[in-house]
Amino acid sequence: MATITLLKENSPGLPQWQLGTWEDYLSLLESPAAEDGKIFFDQGYIFIDMGTEGINHSKYCDLLTLIFGFWFMQYPEQQAQSMSNCTLCRTGQQGASPDKVLYLGENIPQWQEGEPRRIDVEQWRVPD
C-alpha cells in the first residue's frame, strides 16, 4: 500500500488529493486510523478528511435529519431510508462518504453479513 498522510485539523495549508490505488482506498476504509474521517477516491486519487466541519455543519446535518423525519411522518406510505456517513463507491473508479443520503421507494440497500460495509452503486441504485 502506498503511504497516505492522514491530515489533521491543524495541518497547515489546504488538504491535497494524493495518488493512490483502489486497493489503497479499500485498505484505508478498513483502517482504524481513519475511523473518524471520511475517505474519498476519484480515478486514482485519494482524499482523507479528518472531520474539520465544525459546529454549524453538525447543526445543519441534524436539521436535515429532523426535516426528513417530519416528512416521513407526514407521508407514511412513502418508503424511505435516510443514511448518515455511509460510504458509496463505484468499484475501481470512485468512492465517497457523504454526510447524509436519502433513498425513496424500492431497492433500498440492505447490508448482508460478509459483504463490505460500503454501498456499491453498481449493485444498488444511487441515492435520491
LOLUMTOR-561656 format. One record per residue: residue number from 1; x, y, z of N, C-alpha, C in turn. Coordinates in nm, 2 decimals. Layout:
N
+-----+--------+--------+--------+--------+--------+--------+--------+--------+--------+
:  nr :   n.xx :   n.yy :   n.zz :  ca.xx :  ca.yy :  ca.zz :   c.xx :   c.yy :   c.zz :
+-----+--------+--------+--------+--------+--------+--------+--------+--------+--------+
: NUM :      X :      Y :      Z :      X :      Y :      Z :      X :      Y :      Z :
...
+-----+--------+--------+--------+--------+--------+--------+--------+--------+--------+
//
This chain:
128
+-----+--------+--------+--------+--------+--------+--------+--------+--------+--------+
:  nr :   n.xx :   n.yy :   n.zz :  ca.xx :  ca.yy :  ca.zz :   c.xx :   c.yy :   c.zz :
+-----+--------+--------+--------+--------+--------+--------+--------+--------+--------+
:   1 :   0.08 :  -0.12 :   0.00 :   0.00 :   0.00 :   0.00 :   0.09 :   0.12 :   0.00 :
:   2 :   0.05 :   0.22 :  -0.08 :   0.13 :   0.35 :  -0.08 :   0.11 :   0.42 :   0.05 :
:   3 :   0.20 :   0.51 :   0.09 :   0.19 :   0.58 :   0.21 :   0.09 :   0.70 :   0.19 :
:   4 :  -0.01 :   0.71 :   0.27 :  -0.11 :   0.81 :   0.26 :  -0.11 :   0.89 :   0.39 :
:   5 :  -0.10 :   1.02 :   0.38 :  -0.09 :   1.10 :   0.50 :  -0.23 :   1.13 :   0.55 :
:   6 :  -0.26 :   1.11 :   0.68 :  -0.39 :   1.15 :   0.74 :  -0.38 :   1.29 :   0.78 :
:   7 :  -0.45 :   1.38 :   0.73 :  -0.45 :   1.52 :   0.76 :  -0.53 :   1.55 :   0.88 :
:   8 :  -0.47 :   1.62 :   0.98 :  -0.54 :   1.65 :   1.10 :  -0.60 :   1.80 :   1.08 :
:   9 :  -0.68 :   1.84 :   1.18 :  -0.75 :   1.97 :   1.17 :  -0.64 :   2.08 :   1.17 :
:  10 :  -0.53 :   2.06 :   1.24 :  -0.43 :   2.17 :   1.25 :  -0.32 :   2.16 :   1.14 :
:  11 :  -0.34 :   2.08 :   1.04 :  -0.25 :   2.07 :   0.93 :  -0.24 :   2.21 :   0.85 :
:  12 :  -0.12 :   2.26 :   0.83 :  -0.11 :   2.39 :   0.76 :  -0.15 :   2.37 :   0.61 :
:  13 :  -0.20 :   2.47 :   0.55 :  -0.23 :   2.47 :   0.41 :  -0.36 :   2.39 :   0.37 :
:  14 :  -0.39 :   2.39 :   0.25 :  -0.51 :   2.32 :   0.20 :  -0.48 :   2.17 :   0.19 :
:  15 :  -0.57 :   2.09 :   0.22 :  -0.56 :   1.94 :   0.21 :  -0.54 :   1.91 :   0.06 :
:  16 :  -0.46 :   1.81 :   0.03 :  -0.43 :   1.77 :  -0.11 :  -0.49 :   1.63 :  -0.14 :
:  17 :  -0.53 :   1.61 :  -0.26 :  -0.56 :   1.48 :  -0.31 :  -0.42 :   1.41 :  -0.33 :
:  18 :  -0.41 :   1.29 :  -0.30 :  -0.29 :   1.21 :  -0.32 :  -0.31 :   1.10 :  -0.41 :
:  19 :  -0.20 :   1.06 :  -0.49 :  -0.21 :   0.95 :  -0.58 :  -0.23 :   0.82 :  -0.49 :
:  20 :  -0.31 :   0.73 :  -0.54 :  -0.34 :   0.61 :  -0.47 :  -0.42 :   0.51 :  -0.56 :
:  21 :  -0.41 :   0.39 :  -0.52 :  -0.49 :   0.29 :  -0.60 :  -0.62 :   0.26 :  -0.53 :
:  22 :  -0.70 :   0.19 :  -0.60 :  -0.83 :   0.14 :  -0.54 :  -0.80 :   0.05 :  -0.42 :
:  23 :  -0.70 :  -0.03 :  -0.43 :  -0.67 :  -0.12 :  -0.32 :  -0.62 :  -0.04 :  -0.20 :
:  24 :  -0.55 :   0.08 :  -0.22 :  -0.51 :   0.17 :  -0.11 :  -0.64 :   0.22 :  -0.04 :
:  25 :  -0.73 :   0.26 :  -0.13 :  -0.86 :   0.32 :  -0.08 :  -0.93 :   0.22 :   0.01 :
:  26 :  -0.95 :   0.09 :  -0.04 :  -1.02 :  -0.01 :   0.04 :  -0.95 :  -0.04 :   0.17 :
:  27 :  -0.81 :  -0.04 :   0.16 :  -0.74 :  -0.06 :   0.29 :  -0.76 :   0.05 :   0.39 :
:  28 :  -0.76 :   0.17 :   0.34 :  -0.79 :   0.28 :   0.43 :  -0.93 :   0.28 :   0.49 :
:  29 :  -1.03 :   0.24 :   0.41 :  -1.16 :   0.23 :   0.46 :  -1.17 :   0.14 :   0.58 :
:  30 :  -1.09 :   0.03 :   0.59 :  -1.09 :  -0.06 :   0.70 :  -0.99 :  -0.03 :   0.81 :
:  31 :  -0.92 :   0.08 :   0.79 :  -0.81 :   0.12 :   0.88 :  -0.87 :   0.19 :   1.01 :
:  32 :  -0.83 :   0.14 :   1.13 :  -0.87 :   0.21 :   1.25 :  -0.83 :   0.36 :   1.26 :
:  33 :  -0.71 :   0.39 :   1.19 :  -0.66 :   0.52 :   1.20 :  -0.75 :   0.62 :   1.13 :
:  34 :  -0.83 :   0.58 :   1.04 :  -0.92 :   0.67 :   0.96 :  -1.07 :   0.65 :   1.01 :
:  35 :  -1.09 :   0.59 :   1.12 :  -1.23 :   0.57 :   1.17 :  -1.31 :   0.69 :   1.19 :
:  36 :  -1.24 :   0.80 :   1.23 :  -1.32 :   0.93 :   1.25 :  -1.32 :   1.02 :   1.13 :
:  37 :  -1.26 :   0.97 :   1.01 :  -1.25 :   1.06 :   0.90 :  -1.34 :   1.01 :   0.78 :
:  38 :  -1.34 :   1.09 :   0.68 :  -1.41 :   1.05 :   0.56 :  -1.31 :   1.03 :   0.45 :
:  39 :  -1.32 :   0.93 :   0.37 :  -1.22 :   0.89 :   0.27 :  -1.29 :   0.90 :   0.14 :
:  40 :  -1.22 :   0.96 :   0.04 :  -1.28 :   0.98 :  -0.09 :  -1.18 :   0.92 :  -0.19 :
:  41 :  -1.23 :   0.86 :  -0.30 :  -1.14 :   0.81 :  -0.41 :  -1.20 :   0.86 :  -0.54 :
:  42 :  -1.11 :   0.91 :  -0.63 :  -1.16 :   0.96 :  -0.76 :  -1.05 :   0.93 :  -0.86 :
:  43 :  -1.07 :   0.82 :  -0.94 :  -0.99 :   0.79 :  -1.05 :  -0.84 :   0.80 :  -1.03 :
:  44 :  -0.79 :   0.73 :  -0.92 :  -0.65 :   0.73 :  -0.90 :  -0.60 :   0.82 :  -0.79 :
:  45 :  -0.69 :   0.90 :  -0.73 :  -0.65 :   0.99 :  -0.62 :  -0.74 :   0.97 :  -0.50 :
:  46 :  -0.67 :   0.99 :  -0.38 :  -0.74 :   0.97 :  -0.25 :  -0.73 :   1.10 :  -0.18 :
:  47 :  -0.84 :   1.13 :  -0.11 :  -0.85 :   1.24 :  -0.02 :  -0.91 :   1.19 :   0.12 :
:  48 :  -0.85 :   1.23 :   0.23 :  -0.90 :   1.19 :   0.36 :  -0.93 :   1.32 :   0.43 :
:  49 :  -1.05 :   1.33 :   0.48 :  -1.10 :   1.45 :   0.56 :  -1.12 :   1.40 :   0.70 :
:  50 :  -1.04 :   1.45 :   0.79 :  -1.04 :   1.41 :   0.93 :  -1.14 :   1.49 :   1.02 :
:  51 :  -1.25 :   1.54 :   0.96 :  -1.36 :   1.59 :   1.04 :  -1.33 :   1.74 :   1.09 :
:  52 :  -1.32 :   1.83 :   0.99 :  -1.30 :   1.97 :   1.02 :  -1.42 :   2.05 :   1.00 :
:  53 :  -1.54 :   1.98 :   1.00 :  -1.66 :   2.05 :   0.96 :  -1.71 :   2.16 :   1.07 :
:  54 :  -1.70 :   2.13 :   1.19 :  -1.74 :   2.22 :   1.29 :  -1.88 :   2.22 :   1.33 :
:  55 :  -1.92 :   2.32 :   1.42 :  -2.05 :   2.32 :   1.48 :  -2.16 :   2.34 :   1.38 :
:  56 :  -2.15 :   2.44 :   1.30 :  -2.25 :   2.48 :   1.20 :  -2.28 :   2.36 :   1.11 :
:  57 :  -2.18 :   2.29 :   1.06 :  -2.20 :   2.18 :   0.98 :  -2.28 :   2.07 :   1.05 :
:  58 :  -2.25 :   2.05 :   1.17 :  -2.31 :   1.95 :   1.25 :  -2.46 :   1.98 :   1.27 :
:  59 :  -2.49 :   2.11 :   1.30 :  -2.63 :   2.15 :   1.32 :  -2.71 :   2.13 :   1.20 :
:  60 :  -2.66 :   2.17 :   1.08 :  -2.73 :   2.15 :   0.96 :  -2.76 :   2.01 :   0.92 :
:  61 :  -2.66 :   1.92 :   0.95 :  -2.68 :   1.78 :   0.93 :  -2.79 :   1.73 :   1.01 :
:  62 :  -2.79 :   1.77 :   1.14 :  -2.90 :   1.73 :   1.23 :  -3.04 :   1.79 :   1.19 :
:  63 :  -3.04 :   1.91 :   1.13 :  -3.16 :   1.97 :   1.08 :  -3.22 :   1.89 :   0.97 :
:  64 :  -3.13 :   1.84 :   0.88 :  -3.18 :   1.76 :   0.77 :  -3.24 :   1.63 :   0.82 :
:  65 :  -3.19 :   1.57 :   0.92 :  -3.24 :   1.45 :   0.98 :  -3.38 :   1.48 :   1.04 :
:  66 :  -3.40 :   1.59 :   1.11 :  -3.53 :   1.63 :   1.16 :  -3.63 :   1.66 :   1.04 :
:  67 :  -3.59 :   1.73 :   0.94 :  -3.68 :   1.75 :   0.83 :  -3.72 :   1.62 :   0.76 :
:  68 :  -3.63 :   1.53 :   0.74 :  -3.66 :   1.40 :   0.68 :  -3.76 :   1.33 :   0.77 :
:  69 :  -3.74 :   1.33 :   0.90 :  -3.83 :   1.26 :   1.00 :  -3.97 :   1.32 :   0.99 :
:  70 :  -3.98 :   1.45 :   0.99 :  -4.12 :   1.51 :   0.98 :  -4.18 :   1.48 :   0.85 :
:  71 :  -4.10 :   1.48 :   0.74 :  -4.16 :   1.44 :   0.61 :  -4.21 :   1.30 :   0.61 :
:  72 :  -4.13 :   1.21 :   0.66 :  -4.17 :   1.06 :   0.67 :  -4.30 :   1.05 :   0.75 :
:  73 :  -4.31 :   1.12 :   0.86 :  -4.43 :   1.11 :   0.94 :  -4.55 :   1.17 :   0.87 :
:  74 :  -4.53 :   1.27 :   0.79 :  -4.64 :   1.33 :   0.71 :  -4.69 :   1.24 :   0.60 :
:  75 :  -4.60 :   1.16 :   0.54 :  -4.62 :   1.07 :   0.43 :  -4.58 :   0.93 :   0.46 :
:  76 :  -4.65 :   0.86 :   0.55 :  -4.61 :   0.73 :   0.60 :  -4.61 :   0.62 :   0.49 :
:  77 :  -4.69 :   0.64 :   0.38 :  -4.70 :   0.55 :   0.27 :  -4.57 :   0.55 :   0.19 :
:  78 :  -4.49 :   0.65 :   0.20 :  -4.37 :   0.67 :   0.12 :  -4.26 :   0.58 :   0.18 :
:  79 :  -4.21 :   0.48 :   0.11 :  -4.10 :   0.40 :   0.16 :  -3.97 :   0.49 :   0.14 :
:  80 :  -3.90 :   0.50 :   0.25 :  -3.78 :   0.59 :   0.25 :  -3.68 :   0.54 :   0.36 :
:  81 :  -3.56 :   0.58 :   0.33 :  -3.45 :   0.55 :   0.43 :  -3.34 :   0.66 :   0.42 :
:  82 :  -3.32 :   0.72 :   0.54 :  -3.21 :   0.82 :   0.55 :  -3.09 :   0.75 :   0.61 :
:  83 :  -2.97 :   0.77 :   0.55 :  -2.85 :   0.71 :   0.60 :  -2.74 :   0.82 :   0.62 :
:  84 :  -2.67 :   0.81 :   0.73 :  -2.57 :   0.91 :   0.76 :  -2.43 :   0.85 :   0.76 :
:  85 :  -2.34 :   0.92 :   0.70 :  -2.20 :   0.89 :   0.69 :  -2.17 :   0.75 :   0.64 :
:  86 :  -2.24 :   0.71 :   0.54 :  -2.21 :   0.58 :   0.48 :  -2.12 :   0.60 :   0.36 :
:  87 :  -2.05 :   0.50 :   0.32 :  -1.96 :   0.51 :   0.20 :  -2.03 :   0.45 :   0.08 :
:  88 :  -2.02 :   0.53 :  -0.03 :  -2.07 :   0.50 :  -0.16 :  -1.95 :   0.48 :  -0.25 :
:  89 :  -1.96 :   0.38 :  -0.34 :  -1.85 :   0.36 :  -0.43 :  -1.90 :   0.31 :  -0.57 :
:  90 :  -1.81 :   0.33 :  -0.66 :  -1.82 :   0.27 :  -0.80 :  -1.69 :   0.20 :  -0.81 :
:  91 :  -1.69 :   0.07 :  -0.79 :  -1.57 :  -0.01 :  -0.78 :  -1.46 :   0.03 :  -0.88 :
:  92 :  -1.34 :   0.06 :  -0.82 :  -1.23 :   0.09 :  -0.90 :  -1.22 :   0.23 :  -0.96 :
:  93 :  -1.33 :   0.31 :  -0.94 :  -1.34 :   0.44 :  -1.00 :  -1.35 :   0.55 :  -0.90 :
:  94 :  -1.46 :   0.54 :  -0.81 :  -1.49 :   0.65 :  -0.72 :  -1.54 :   0.59 :  -0.59 :
:  95 :  -1.52 :   0.67 :  -0.48 :  -1.57 :   0.64 :  -0.35 :  -1.58 :   0.76 :  -0.27 :
:  96 :  -1.69 :   0.78 :  -0.19 :  -1.71 :   0.90 :  -0.12 :  -1.79 :   0.86 :   0.01 :
:  97 :  -1.79 :   0.95 :   0.11 :  -1.86 :   0.93 :   0.23 :  -1.94 :   1.06 :   0.26 :
:  98 :  -2.06 :   1.07 :   0.20 :  -2.14 :   1.19 :   0.22 :  -2.20 :   1.19 :   0.36 :
:  99 :  -2.23 :   1.31 :   0.41 :  -2.29 :   1.32 :   0.54 :  -2.42 :   1.25 :   0.55 :
: 100 :  -2.50 :   1.26 :   0.45 :  -2.64 :   1.21 :   0.45 :  -2.68 :   1.17 :   0.31 :
: 101 :  -2.74 :   1.06 :   0.30 :  -2.81 :   1.02 :   0.17 :  -2.95 :   0.98 :   0.20 :
: 102 :  -3.04 :   0.99 :   0.10 :  -3.18 :   0.96 :   0.12 :  -3.22 :   0.87 :   0.00 :
: 103 :  -3.28 :   0.76 :   0.04 :  -3.34 :   0.67 :  -0.06 :  -3.49 :   0.67 :  -0.05 :
: 104 :  -3.56 :   0.69 :  -0.16 :  -3.70 :   0.68 :  -0.17 :  -3.75 :   0.57 :  -0.26 :
: 105 :  -3.85 :   0.50 :  -0.22 :  -3.91 :   0.39 :  -0.30 :  -3.84 :   0.26 :  -0.28 :
: 106 :  -3.84 :   0.18 :  -0.39 :  -3.79 :   0.05 :  -0.39 :  -3.64 :   0.04 :  -0.40 :
: 107 :  -3.59 :  -0.09 :  -0.38 :  -3.45 :  -0.12 :  -0.39 :  -3.35 :  -0.03 :  -0.30 :
: 108 :  -3.39 :  -0.03 :  -0.18 :  -3.30 :   0.04 :  -0.08 :  -3.19 :  -0.05 :  -0.04 :
: 109 :  -3.07 :  -0.01 :  -0.04 :  -2.96 :  -0.10 :   0.00 :  -2.98 :  -0.16 :   0.14 :
: 110 :  -2.95 :  -0.29 :   0.15 :  -2.95 :  -0.37 :   0.27 :  -2.82 :  -0.44 :   0.29 :
: 111 :  -2.76 :  -0.42 :   0.40 :  -2.63 :  -0.49 :   0.43 :  -2.65 :  -0.64 :   0.46 :
: 112 :  -2.57 :  -0.72 :   0.41 :  -2.57 :  -0.86 :   0.44 :  -2.44 :  -0.90 :   0.50 :
: 113 :  -2.44 :  -0.99 :   0.60 :  -2.32 :  -1.03 :   0.67 :  -2.23 :  -1.09 :   0.56 :
: 114 :  -2.10 :  -1.05 :   0.58 :  -2.00 :  -1.10 :   0.49 :  -1.97 :  -1.00 :   0.37 :
: 115 :  -2.06 :  -0.91 :   0.35 :  -2.04 :  -0.81 :   0.25 :  -1.96 :  -0.69 :   0.30 :
: 116 :  -1.89 :  -0.61 :   0.21 :  -1.82 :  -0.49 :   0.26 :  -1.93 :  -0.40 :   0.32 :
: 117 :  -1.88 :  -0.30 :   0.40 :  -1.96 :  -0.21 :   0.47 :  -2.00 :  -0.09 :   0.38 :
: 118 :  -1.97 :  -0.09 :   0.25 :  -2.00 :   0.02 :   0.17 :  -2.11 :  -0.01 :   0.07 :
: 119 :  -2.17 :   0.09 :   0.01 :  -2.28 :   0.08 :  -0.09 :  -2.21 :   0.09 :  -0.22 :
: 120 :  -2.22 :  -0.02 :  -0.30 :  -2.16 :  -0.02 :  -0.43 :  -2.28 :   0.02 :  -0.53 :
: 121 :  -2.26 :   0.13 :  -0.59 :  -2.37 :   0.18 :  -0.68 :  -2.38 :   0.11 :  -0.81 :
: 122 :  -2.30 :   0.01 :  -0.83 :  -2.32 :  -0.08 :  -0.94 :  -2.41 :  -0.20 :  -0.90 :
: 123 :  -2.41 :  -0.22 :  -0.77 :  -2.50 :  -0.33 :  -0.72 :  -2.64 :  -0.27 :  -0.68 :
: 124 :  -2.63 :  -0.15 :  -0.61 :  -2.75 :  -0.08 :  -0.57 :  -2.77 :   0.05 :  -0.65 :
: 125 :  -2.88 :   0.10 :  -0.65 :  -2.90 :   0.23 :  -0.72 :  -2.84 :   0.34 :  -0.64 :
: 126 :  -2.82 :   0.46 :  -0.71 :  -2.77 :   0.57 :  -0.64 :  -2.88 :   0.63 :  -0.55 :
: 127 :  -2.84 :   0.71 :  -0.45 :  -2.94 :   0.77 :  -0.36 :  -3.02 :   0.87 :  -0.44 :
: 128 :  -3.14 :   0.90 :  -0.38 :  -3.22 :   1.01 :  -0.44 :  -3.17 :   1.14 :  -0.39 :
+-----+--------+--------+--------+--------+--------+--------+--------+--------+--------+
//
